Amino acid sequence: MRIMLISLAAAGLAIAACSPQDQAAEKKADALEAQANATPDEAKEKALNAEADRVEQQAGNADGGATTSNTPNTSPSR
């Protein structure tokens, strides 16, 4: 029970740490993913999922990765 409460508190803190821009981007990406899941057209599904990934990636970069772990590696040595 204690572990569950700690997990819920950590999840709540993580959500609270997200900026309004991050939350809006996550909502938009979720909507795009829902559309992708609902479409019978595979090409459209892939395009919608790619757009959702792009939105999420931009949100991860919006705050320099301060609240997200999906900031892309832009190192020139890659």
mmCIF file as gemmi writes it, N, C-alpha and C atoms, coordinates in Angstrom:
data_model
loop_
_atom_site.group_PDB
_atom_site.id
_atom_site.type_symbol
_atom_site.label_atom_id
_atom_site.label_alt_id
_atom_site.label_comp_id
_atom_site.label_asym_id
_atom_site.label_entity_id
_atom_site.label_seq_id
_atom_site.pdbx_PDB_ins_code
_atom_site.Cartn_x
_atom_site.Cartn_y
_atom_site.Cartn_z
_atom_site.occupancy
_atom_site.B_iso_or_equiv
_atom_site.pdbx_formal_charge
_atom_site.auth_seq_id
_atom_site.auth_asym_id
_atom_site.pdbx_PDB_model_num
ATOM 1 N N . MET Axp A 1 ? 0.827 -1.191 0 1 0 ? 1 A 1
ATOM 2 C CA . MET Axp A 1 ? 0 0 0 1 0 ? 1 A 1
ATOM 3 C C . MET Axp A 1 ? 0.876 1.261 0 1 0 ? 1 A 1
ATOM 4 N N . ARG Axp A 2 ? 1.91 1.247 0.806 1 0 ? 2 A 1
ATOM 5 C CA . ARG Axp A 2 ? 2.786 2.412 0.904 1 0 ? 2 A 1
ATOM 6 C C . ARG Axp A 2 ? 3.473 2.682 -0.431 1 0 ? 2 A 1
ATOM 7 N N . ILE Axp A 3 ? 3.909 1.611 -1.107 1 0 ? 3 A 1
ATOM 8 C CA . ILE Axp A 3 ? 4.578 1.767 -2.404 1 0 ? 3 A 1
ATOM 9 C C . ILE Axp A 3 ? 3.619 2.367 -3.42 1 0 ? 3 A 1
ATOM 10 N N . MET Axp A 4 ? 2.361 1.921 -3.369 1 0 ? 4 A 1
ATOM 11 C CA . MET Axp A 4 ? 1.369 2.45 -4.301 1 0 ? 4 A 1
ATOM 12 C C . MET Axp A 4 ? 1.149 3.948 -4.067 1 0 ? 4 A 1
ATOM 13 N N . LEU Axp A 5 ? 1.074 4.357 -2.816 1 0 ? 5 A 1
ATOM 14 C CA . LEU Axp A 5 ? 0.892 5.776 -2.51 1 0 ? 5 A 1
ATOM 15 C C . LEU Axp A 5 ? 2.091 6.597 -2.97 1 0 ? 5 A 1
ATOM 16 N N . ILE Axp A 6 ? 3.276 6.064 -2.78 1 0 ? 6 A 1
ATOM 17 C CA . ILE Axp A 6 ? 4.485 6.76 -3.224 1 0 ? 6 A 1
ATOM 18 C C . ILE Axp A 6 ? 4.491 6.883 -4.743 1 0 ? 6 A 1
ATOM 19 N N . SER Axp A 7 ? 4.088 5.812 -5.424 1 0 ? 7 A 1
ATOM 20 C CA . SER Axp A 7 ? 4.031 5.837 -6.893 1 0 ? 7 A 1
ATOM 21 C C . SER Axp A 7 ? 3.038 6.876 -7.388 1 0 ? 7 A 1
ATOM 22 N N . LEU Axp A 8 ? 1.873 6.915 -6.757 1 0 ? 8 A 1
ATOM 23 C CA . LEU Axp A 8 ? 0.861 7.901 -7.154 1 0 ? 8 A 1
ATOM 24 C C . LEU Axp A 8 ? 1.345 9.327 -6.893 1 0 ? 8 A 1
ATOM 25 N N . ALA Axp A 9 ? 2.005 9.533 -5.78 1 0 ? 9 A 1
ATOM 26 C CA . ALA Axp A 9 ? 2.53 10.862 -5.474 1 0 ? 9 A 1
ATOM 27 C C . ALA Axp A 9 ? 3.593 11.269 -6.483 1 0 ? 9 A 1
ATOM 28 N N . ALA Axp A 10 ? 4.456 10.339 -6.852 1 0 ? 10 A 1
ATOM 29 C CA . ALA Axp A 10 ? 5.499 10.634 -7.843 1 0 ? 10 A 1
ATOM 30 C C . ALA Axp A 10 ? 4.883 10.95 -9.195 1 0 ? 10 A 1
ATOM 31 N N . ALA Axp A 11 ? 3.86 10.207 -9.582 1 0 ? 11 A 1
ATOM 32 C CA . ALA Axp A 11 ? 3.192 10.471 -10.858 1 0 ? 11 A 1
ATOM 33 C C . ALA Axp A 11 ? 2.527 11.841 -10.841 1 0 ? 11 A 1
ATOM 34 N N . GLY Axp A 12 ? 1.894 12.181 -9.741 1 0 ? 12 A 1
ATOM 35 C CA . GLY Axp A 12 ? 1.271 13.5 -9.623 1 0 ? 12 A 1
ATOM 36 C C . GLY Axp A 12 ? 2.295 14.614 -9.693 1 0 ? 12 A 1
ATOM 37 N N . LEU Axp A 13 ? 3.427 14.418 -9.065 1 0 ? 13 A 1
ATOM 38 C CA . LEU Axp A 13 ? 4.496 15.414 -9.108 1 0 ? 13 A 1
ATOM 39 C C . LEU Axp A 13 ? 5.041 15.565 -10.519 1 0 ? 13 A 1
ATOM 40 N N . ALA Axp A 14 ? 5.19 14.467 -11.221 1 0 ? 14 A 1
ATOM 41 C CA . ALA Axp A 14 ? 5.69 14.521 -12.596 1 0 ? 14 A 1
ATOM 42 C C . ALA Axp A 14 ? 4.728 15.282 -13.493 1 0 ? 14 A 1
ATOM 43 N N . ILE Axp A 15 ? 3.445 15.064 -13.312 1 0 ? 15 A 1
ATOM 44 C CA . ILE Axp A 15 ? 2.447 15.781 -14.113 1 0 ? 15 A 1
ATOM 45 C C . ILE Axp A 15 ? 2.465 17.265 -13.775 1 0 ? 15 A 1
ATOM 46 N N . ALA Axp A 16 ? 2.578 17.575 -12.493 1 0 ? 16 A 1
ATOM 47 C CA . ALA Axp A 16 ? 2.59 18.971 -12.074 1 0 ? 16 A 1
ATOM 48 C C . ALA Axp A 16 ? 3.833 19.697 -12.582 1 0 ? 16 A 1
ATOM 49 N N . ALA Axp A 17 ? 4.927 18.972 -12.786 1 0 ? 17 A 1
ATOM 50 C CA . ALA Axp A 17 ? 6.174 19.587 -13.238 1 0 ? 17 A 1
ATOM 51 C C . ALA Axp A 17 ? 6.142 19.951 -14.717 1 0 ? 17 A 1
ATOM 52 N N . CYS Axp A 18 ? 5.214 19.394 -15.457 1 0 ? 18 A 1
ATOM 53 C CA . CYS Axp A 18 ? 5.129 19.68 -16.89 1 0 ? 18 A 1
ATOM 54 C C . CYS Axp A 18 ? 4.578 21.081 -17.118 1 0 ? 18 A 1
ATOM 55 N N . SER Axp A 19 ? 5.124 21.746 -18.089 1 0 ? 19 A 1
ATOM 56 C CA . SER Axp A 19 ? 4.648 23.08 -18.424 1 0 ? 19 A 1
ATOM 57 C C . SER Axp A 19 ? 3.315 22.978 -19.15 1 0 ? 19 A 1
ATOM 58 N N . PRO Axp A 20 ? 2.56 24.064 -19.205 1 0 ? 20 A 1
ATOM 59 C CA . PRO Axp A 20 ? 1.302 24.052 -19.964 1 0 ? 20 A 1
ATOM 60 C C . PRO Axp A 20 ? 1.523 23.692 -21.433 1 0 ? 20 A 1
ATOM 61 N N . GLN Axp A 21 ? 2.653 24.112 -22.002 1 0 ? 21 A 1
ATOM 62 C CA . GLN Axp A 21 ? 2.959 23.773 -23.389 1 0 ? 21 A 1
ATOM 63 C C . GLN Axp A 21 ? 3.162 22.264 -23.545 1 0 ? 21 A 1
ATOM 64 N N . ASP Axp A 22 ? 3.853 21.651 -22.577 1 0 ? 22 A 1
ATOM 65 C CA . ASP Axp A 22 ? 4.064 20.203 -22.613 1 0 ? 22 A 1
ATOM 66 C C . ASP Axp A 22 ? 2.737 19.462 -22.511 1 0 ? 22 A 1
ATOM 67 N N . GLN Axp A 23 ? 1.879 19.933 -21.617 1 0 ? 23 A 1
ATOM 68 C CA . GLN Axp A 23 ? 0.583 19.286 -21.432 1 0 ? 23 A 1
ATOM 69 C C . GLN Axp A 23 ? -0.27 19.411 -22.691 1 0 ? 23 A 1
ATOM 70 N N . ALA Axp A 24 ? -0.248 20.575 -23.32 1 0 ? 24 A 1
ATOM 71 C CA . ALA Axp A 24 ? -1.019 20.773 -24.553 1 0 ? 24 A 1
ATOM 72 C C . ALA Axp A 24 ? -0.481 19.883 -25.672 1 0 ? 24 A 1
ATOM 73 N N . ALA Axp A 25 ? 0.833 19.787 -25.766 1 0 ? 25 A 1
ATOM 74 C CA . ALA Axp A 25 ? 1.44 18.94 -26.8 1 0 ? 25 A 1
ATOM 75 C C . ALA Axp A 25 ? 1.103 17.474 -26.558 1 0 ? 25 A 1
ATOM 76 N N . GLU Axp A 26 ? 1.129 17.059 -25.311 1 0 ? 26 A 1
ATOM 77 C CA . GLU Axp A 26 ? 0.797 15.668 -24.992 1 0 ? 26 A 1
ATOM 78 C C . GLU Axp A 26 ? -0.654 15.363 -25.346 1 0 ? 26 A 1
ATOM 79 N N . LYS Axp A 27 ? -1.532 16.311 -25.067 1 0 ? 27 A 1
ATOM 80 C CA . LYS Axp A 27 ? -2.948 16.138 -25.405 1 0 ? 27 A 1
ATOM 81 C C . LYS Axp A 27 ? -3.129 16.027 -26.924 1 0 ? 27 A 1
ATOM 82 N N . LYS Axp A 28 ? -2.424 16.886 -27.668 1 0 ? 28 A 1
ATOM 83 C CA . LYS Axp A 28 ? -2.509 16.855 -29.133 1 0 ? 28 A 1
ATOM 84 C C . LYS Axp A 28 ? -1.962 15.536 -29.674 1 0 ? 28 A 1
ATOM 85 N N . ALA Axp A 29 ? -0.83 15.093 -29.134 1 0 ? 29 A 1
ATOM 86 C CA . ALA Axp A 29 ? -0.231 13.831 -29.581 1 0 ? 29 A 1
ATOM 87 C C . ALA Axp A 29 ? -1.151 12.653 -29.275 1 0 ? 29 A 1
ATOM 88 N N . ASP Axp A 30 ? -1.78 12.674 -28.112 1 0 ? 30 A 1
ATOM 89 C CA . ASP Axp A 30 ? -2.717 11.601 -27.763 1 0 ? 30 A 1
ATOM 90 C C . ASP Axp A 30 ? -3.893 11.563 -28.731 1 0 ? 30 A 1
ATOM 91 N N . ALA Axp A 31 ? -4.39 12.735 -29.119 1 0 ? 31 A 1
ATOM 92 C CA . ALA Axp A 31 ? -5.502 12.798 -30.072 1 0 ? 31 A 1
ATOM 93 C C . ALA Axp A 31 ? -5.077 12.253 -31.436 1 0 ? 31 A 1
ATOM 94 N N . LEU Axp A 32 ? -3.875 12.597 -31.866 1 0 ? 32 A 1
ATOM 95 C CA . LEU Axp A 32 ? -3.364 12.081 -33.14 1 0 ? 32 A 1
ATOM 96 C C . LEU Axp A 32 ? -3.199 10.56 -33.094 1 0 ? 32 A 1
ATOM 97 N N . GLU Axp A 33 ? -2.71 10.054 -31.97 1 0 ? 33 A 1
ATOM 98 C CA . GLU Axp A 33 ? -2.542 8.609 -31.83 1 0 ? 33 A 1
ATOM 99 C C . GLU Axp A 33 ? -3.891 7.896 -31.82 1 0 ? 33 A 1
ATOM 100 N N . ALA Axp A 34 ? -4.899 8.52 -31.209 1 0 ? 34 A 1
ATOM 101 C CA . ALA Axp A 34 ? -6.244 7.933 -31.21 1 0 ? 34 A 1
ATOM 102 C C . ALA Axp A 34 ? -6.798 7.881 -32.635 1 0 ? 34 A 1
ATOM 103 N N . GLN Axp A 35 ? -6.566 8.951 -33.394 1 0 ? 35 A 1
ATOM 104 C CA . GLN Axp A 35 ? -6.99 8.96 -34.803 1 0 ? 35 A 1
ATOM 105 C C . GLN Axp A 35 ? -6.274 7.859 -35.578 1 0 ? 35 A 1
ATOM 106 N N . ALA Axp A 36 ? -4.989 7.705 -35.316 1 0 ? 36 A 1
ATOM 107 C CA . ALA Axp A 36 ? -4.205 6.68 -36.012 1 0 ? 36 A 1
ATOM 108 C C . ALA Axp A 36 ? -4.746 5.286 -35.712 1 0 ? 36 A 1
ATOM 109 N N . ASN Axp A 37 ? -5.106 5.062 -34.462 1 0 ? 37 A 1
ATOM 110 C CA . ASN Axp A 37 ? -5.637 3.752 -34.08 1 0 ? 37 A 1
ATOM 111 C C . ASN Axp A 37 ? -6.993 3.479 -34.714 1 0 ? 37 A 1
ATOM 112 N N . ALA Axp A 38 ? -7.747 4.536 -35 1 0 ? 38 A 1
ATOM 113 C CA . ALA Axp A 38 ? -9.102 4.374 -35.527 1 0 ? 38 A 1
ATOM 114 C C . ALA Axp A 38 ? -9.155 4.241 -37.046 1 0 ? 38 A 1
ATOM 115 N N . THR Axp A 39 ? -8.099 4.628 -37.736 1 0 ? 39 A 1
ATOM 116 C CA . THR Axp A 39 ? -8.149 4.614 -39.205 1 0 ? 39 A 1
ATOM 117 C C . THR Axp A 39 ? -7.806 3.228 -39.762 1 0 ? 39 A 1
ATOM 118 N N . PRO Axp A 40 ? -8.541 2.802 -40.786 1 0 ? 40 A 1
ATOM 119 C CA . PRO Axp A 40 ? -8.221 1.524 -41.419 1 0 ? 40 A 1
ATOM 120 C C . PRO Axp A 40 ? -7.1 1.641 -42.467 1 0 ? 40 A 1
ATOM 121 N N . ASP Axp A 41 ? -6.727 2.867 -42.806 1 0 ? 41 A 1
ATOM 122 C CA . ASP Axp A 41 ? -5.717 3.13 -43.834 1 0 ? 41 A 1
ATOM 123 C C . ASP Axp A 41 ? -4.326 3.132 -43.189 1 0 ? 41 A 1
ATOM 124 N N . GLU Axp A 42 ? -3.504 2.151 -43.547 1 0 ? 42 A 1
ATOM 125 C CA . GLU Axp A 42 ? -2.19 2.004 -42.92 1 0 ? 42 A 1
ATOM 126 C C . GLU Axp A 42 ? -1.276 3.199 -43.183 1 0 ? 42 A 1
ATOM 127 N N . ALA Axp A 43 ? -1.311 3.744 -44.385 1 0 ? 43 A 1
ATOM 128 C CA . ALA Axp A 43 ? -0.464 4.903 -44.702 1 0 ? 43 A 1
ATOM 129 C C . ALA Axp A 43 ? -0.867 6.105 -43.85 1 0 ? 43 A 1
ATOM 130 N N . LYS Axp A 44 ? -2.178 6.3 -43.703 1 0 ? 44 A 1
ATOM 131 C CA . LYS Axp A 44 ? -2.662 7.417 -42.884 1 0 ? 44 A 1
ATOM 132 C C . LYS Axp A 44 ? -2.302 7.182 -41.416 1 0 ? 44 A 1
ATOM 133 N N . GLU Axp A 45 ? -2.397 5.931 -40.978 1 0 ? 45 A 1
ATOM 134 C CA . GLU Axp A 45 ? -2.037 5.591 -39.598 1 0 ? 45 A 1
ATOM 135 C C . GLU Axp A 45 ? -0.572 5.932 -39.328 1 0 ? 45 A 1
ATOM 136 N N . LYS Axp A 46 ? 0.311 5.547 -40.253 1 0 ? 46 A 1
ATOM 137 C CA . LYS Axp A 46 ? 1.74 5.839 -40.088 1 0 ? 46 A 1
ATOM 138 C C . LYS Axp A 46 ? 1.997 7.341 -40.079 1 0 ? 46 A 1
ATOM 139 N N . ALA Axp A 47 ? 1.303 8.075 -40.952 1 0 ? 47 A 1
ATOM 140 C CA . ALA Axp A 47 ? 1.48 9.53 -41.013 1 0 ? 47 A 1
ATOM 141 C C . ALA Axp A 47 ? 1.016 10.188 -39.714 1 0 ? 47 A 1
ATOM 142 N N . LEU Axp A 48 ? -0.121 9.743 -39.188 1 0 ? 48 A 1
ATOM 143 C CA . LEU Axp A 48 ? -0.634 10.313 -37.937 1 0 ? 48 A 1
ATOM 144 C C . LEU Axp A 48 ? 0.296 9.992 -36.769 1 0 ? 48 A 1
ATOM 145 N N . ASN Axp A 49 ? 0.804 8.772 -36.726 1 0 ? 49 A 1
ATOM 146 C CA . ASN Axp A 49 ? 1.74 8.408 -35.66 1 0 ? 49 A 1
ATOM 147 C C . ASN Axp A 49 ? 3.044 9.192 -35.773 1 0 ? 49 A 1
ATOM 148 N N . ALA Axp A 50 ? 3.499 9.428 -36.986 1 0 ? 50 A 1
ATOM 149 C CA . ALA Axp A 50 ? 4.715 10.227 -37.186 1 0 ? 50 A 1
ATOM 150 C C . ALA Axp A 50 ? 4.495 11.662 -36.72 1 0 ? 50 A 1
ATOM 151 N N . GLU Axp A 51 ? 3.318 12.199 -37.018 1 0 ? 51 A 1
ATOM 152 C CA . GLU Axp A 51 ? 2.991 13.558 -36.568 1 0 ? 51 A 1
ATOM 153 C C . GLU Axp A 51 ? 2.925 13.606 -35.043 1 0 ? 51 A 1
ATOM 154 N N . ALA Axp A 52 ? 2.328 12.59 -34.428 1 0 ? 52 A 1
ATOM 155 C CA . ALA Axp A 52 ? 2.263 12.53 -32.964 1 0 ? 52 A 1
ATOM 156 C C . ALA Axp A 52 ? 3.669 12.471 -32.369 1 0 ? 52 A 1
ATOM 157 N N . ASP Axp A 53 ? 4.545 11.684 -32.974 1 0 ? 53 A 1
ATOM 158 C CA . ASP Axp A 53 ? 5.933 11.607 -32.506 1 0 ? 53 A 1
ATOM 159 C C . ASP Axp A 53 ? 6.626 12.959 -32.627 1 0 ? 53 A 1
ATOM 160 N N . ARG Axp A 54 ? 6.378 13.659 -33.733 1 0 ? 54 A 1
ATOM 161 C CA . ARG Axp A 54 ? 6.987 14.974 -33.936 1 0 ? 54 A 1
ATOM 162 C C . ARG Axp A 54 ? 6.515 15.959 -32.866 1 0 ? 54 A 1
ATOM 163 N N . VAL Axp A 55 ? 5.221 15.942 -32.575 1 0 ? 55 A 1
ATOM 164 C CA . VAL Axp A 55 ? 4.66 16.836 -31.553 1 0 ? 55 A 1
ATOM 165 C C . VAL Axp A 55 ? 5.287 16.526 -30.196 1 0 ? 55 A 1
ATOM 166 N N . GLU Axp A 56 ? 5.381 15.246 -29.859 1 0 ? 56 A 1
ATOM 167 C CA . GLU Axp A 56 ? 5.975 14.864 -28.58 1 0 ? 56 A 1
ATOM 168 C C . GLU Axp A 56 ? 7.451 15.247 -28.515 1 0 ? 56 A 1
ATOM 169 N N . GLN Axp A 57 ? 8.152 15.079 -29.614 1 0 ? 57 A 1
ATOM 170 C CA . GLN Axp A 57 ? 9.574 15.418 -29.649 1 0 ? 57 A 1
ATOM 171 C C . GLN Axp A 57 ? 9.772 16.916 -29.452 1 0 ? 57 A 1
ATOM 172 N N . GLN Axp A 58 ? 8.949 17.716 -30.103 1 0 ? 58 A 1
ATOM 173 C CA . GLN Axp A 58 ? 9.05 19.164 -29.938 1 0 ? 58 A 1
ATOM 174 C C . GLN Axp A 58 ? 8.744 19.562 -28.503 1 0 ? 58 A 1
ATOM 175 N N . ALA Axp A 59 ? 7.775 18.911 -27.889 1 0 ? 59 A 1
ATOM 176 C CA . ALA Axp A 59 ? 7.44 19.22 -26.499 1 0 ? 59 A 1
ATOM 177 C C . ALA Axp A 59 ? 8.606 18.872 -25.592 1 0 ? 59 A 1
ATOM 178 N N . GLY Axp A 60 ? 9.291 17.791 -25.897 1 0 ? 60 A 1
ATOM 179 C CA . GLY Axp A 60 ? 10.446 17.403 -25.1 1 0 ? 60 A 1
ATOM 180 C C . GLY Axp A 60 ? 11.573 18.397 -25.216 1 0 ? 60 A 1
ATOM 181 N N . ASN Axp A 61 ? 11.625 19.079 -26.327 1 0 ? 61 A 1
ATOM 182 C CA . ASN Axp A 61 ? 12.675 20.055 -26.557 1 0 ? 61 A 1
ATOM 183 C C . ASN Axp A 61 ? 12.272 21.456 -26.119 1 0 ? 61 A 1
ATOM 184 N N . ALA Axp A 62 ? 10.981 21.681 -25.898 1 0 ? 62 A 1
ATOM 185 C CA . ALA Axp A 62 ? 10.488 23.02 -25.583 1 0 ? 62 A 1
ATOM 186 C C . ALA Axp A 62 ? 11.126 23.59 -24.329 1 0 ? 62 A 1
ATOM 187 N N . ASP Axp A 63 ? 11.393 22.742 -23.341 1 0 ? 63 A 1
ATOM 188 C CA . ASP Axp A 63 ? 11.971 23.22 -22.091 1 0 ? 63 A 1
ATOM 189 C C . ASP Axp A 63 ? 13.413 22.75 -21.915 1 0 ? 63 A 1
ATOM 190 N N . GLY Axp A 64 ? 14.033 22.379 -23.002 1 0 ? 64 A 1
ATOM 191 C CA . GLY Axp A 64 ? 15.419 21.941 -22.928 1 0 ? 64 A 1
ATOM 192 C C . GLY Axp A 64 ? 15.596 20.596 -22.245 1 0 ? 64 A 1
ATOM 193 N N . GLY Axp A 65 ? 14.505 19.835 -22.132 1 0 ? 65 A 1
ATOM 194 C CA . GLY Axp A 65 ? 14.589 18.529 -21.498 1 0 ? 65 A 1
ATOM 195 C C . GLY Axp A 65 ? 14.499 18.575 -19.991 1 0 ? 65 A 1
ATOM 196 N N . ALA Axp A 66 ? 14.12 19.721 -19.426 1 0 ? 66 A 1
ATOM 197 C CA . ALA Axp A 66 ? 14.068 19.855 -17.976 1 0 ? 66 A 1
ATOM 198 C C . ALA Axp A 66 ? 13.037 18.937 -17.339 1 0 ? 66 A 1
ATOM 199 N N . THR Axp A 67 ? 11.938 18.677 -18.034 1 0 ? 67 A 1
ATOM 200 C CA . THR Axp A 67 ? 10.904 17.828 -17.444 1 0 ? 67 A 1
ATOM 201 C C . THR Axp A 67 ? 10.655 16.567 -18.246 1 0 ? 67 A 1
ATOM 202 N N . THR Axp A 68 ? 11.419 16.345 -19.293 1 0 ? 68 A 1
ATOM 203 C CA . THR Axp A 68 ? 11.193 15.16 -20.118 1 0 ? 68 A 1
ATOM 204 C C . THR Axp A 68 ? 12.506 14.455 -20.384 1 0 ? 68 A 1
ATOM 205 N N . SER Axp A 69 ? 12.39 13.203 -20.745 1 0 ? 69 A 1
ATOM 206 C CA . SER Axp A 69 ? 13.603 12.439 -21.039 1 0 ? 69 A 1
ATOM 207 C C . SER Axp A 69 ? 13.707 12.109 -22.516 1 0 ? 69 A 1
ATOM 208 N N . ASN Axp A 70 ? 12.852 12.713 -23.349 1 0 ? 70 A 1
ATOM 209 C CA . ASN Axp A 70 ? 12.856 12.364 -24.773 1 0 ? 70 A 1
ATOM 210 C C . ASN Axp A 70 ? 13.514 13.427 -25.644 1 0 ? 70 A 1
ATOM 211 N N . THR Axp A 71 ? 14.364 14.239 -25.048 1 0 ? 71 A 1
ATOM 212 C CA . THR Axp A 71 ? 15.065 15.252 -25.819 1 0 ? 71 A 1
ATOM 213 C C . THR Axp A 71 ? 16.021 14.564 -26.79 1 0 ? 71 A 1
ATOM 214 N N . PRO Axp A 72 ? 15.954 14.907 -28.057 1 0 ? 72 A 1
ATOM 215 C CA . PRO Axp A 72 ? 16.791 14.218 -29.041 1 0 ? 72 A 1
ATOM 216 C C . PRO Axp A 72 ? 18.273 14.53 -28.861 1 0 ? 72 A 1
ATOM 217 N N . ASN Axp A 73 ? 19.104 13.594 -29.257 1 0 ? 73 A 1
ATOM 218 C CA . ASN Axp A 73 ? 20.547 13.781 -29.223 1 0 ? 73 A 1
ATOM 219 C C . ASN Axp A 73 ? 20.941 14.497 -30.511 1 0 ? 73 A 1
ATOM 220 N N . THR Axp A 74 ? 21.389 15.725 -30.386 1 0 ? 74 A 1
ATOM 221 C CA . THR Axp A 74 ? 21.759 16.514 -31.562 1 0 ? 74 A 1
ATOM 222 C C . THR Axp A 74 ? 23.271 16.703 -31.659 1 0 ? 74 A 1
ATOM 223 N N . SER Axp A 75 ? 23.998 15.819 -31.021 1 0 ? 75 A 1
ATOM 224 C CA . SER Axp A 75 ? 25.447 15.909 -31.03 1 0 ? 75 A 1
ATOM 225 C C . SER Axp A 75 ? 25.983 15.77 -32.451 1 0 ? 75 A 1
ATOM 226 N N . PRO Axp A 76 ? 26.906 16.646 -32.868 1 0 ? 76 A 1
ATOM 227 C CA . PRO Axp A 76 ? 27.464 16.548 -34.218 1 0 ? 76 A 1
ATOM 228 C C . PRO Axp A 76 ? 28.314 15.291 -34.411 1 0 ? 76 A 1
ATOM 229 N N . SER Axp A 77 ? 28.724 14.644 -33.34 1 0 ? 77 A 1
ATOM 230 C CA . SER Axp A 77 ? 29.55 13.447 -33.471 1 0 ? 77 A 1
ATOM 231 C C . SER Axp A 77 ? 28.728 12.188 -33.724 1 0 ? 77 A 1
ATOM 232 N N . ARG Axp A 78 ? 27.437 12.325 -33.823 1 0 ? 78 A 1
ATOM 233 C CA . ARG Axp A 78 ? 26.57 11.169 -34.072 1 0 ? 78 A 1
ATOM 234 C C . ARG Axp A 78 ? 26.675 10.655 -35.444 1 0 ? 78 A 1
